Amino acid sequence: TRLPIRGSRQCMSAVRKGTDAERRVAKQGREDGWLVASLRTESGAGDQVWLKRLEGRLIEVKATHEPYAGFGPSDRKALLERAQVYDLEPLLAHCPTPTQPVRFFGPGDWPATNS
């Protein structure tokens, strides 16, 4: 698999697709009554934190064709660990196209890994 060259039109469209997906996921969270914060400036697992009363979610957003593309075992482990530190529910938000609804997957839905 060839990766897009930084600064190329292909690379920019991939970045834009991811940014648009993150905005759609955040919009859905706000519409459902969550306070949504972006983790764009933070390094580590998770793209957004959602808070509502005593509940919290750490959300990784993927705009890939398949939900687990780019969300491999080490990414899933990192999201689980970071969520545990802050007592948050870890979720994968998948929104491959602007016209498809956002789908959420919890750890019980994620592919099994060999440890």
GIHU-V423217 format. One line per field, one symbol per residue. psi: psi as a letter, one per 40 degrees, with the letter a starting at -180 (. if undefined). burial: + if it has 24 or more other ideal C-beta (glycine too) atoms within 12 Angstrom, else -. Layout:
psi = ???
burial = ???
//
This chain:
psi = hhiihheidddddddddddddddddddddddeeihhhifdeiiaihdihhhhbeiiihhhhhfididehegadddddddddddddefihhihhhgdideiihhhhideeiiiih.
burial = -------------+--++--++++++-++----+-++-+-----++++++-----++++++++---+--++---++--++-++----+++++++++-----++++-+--+-----
//
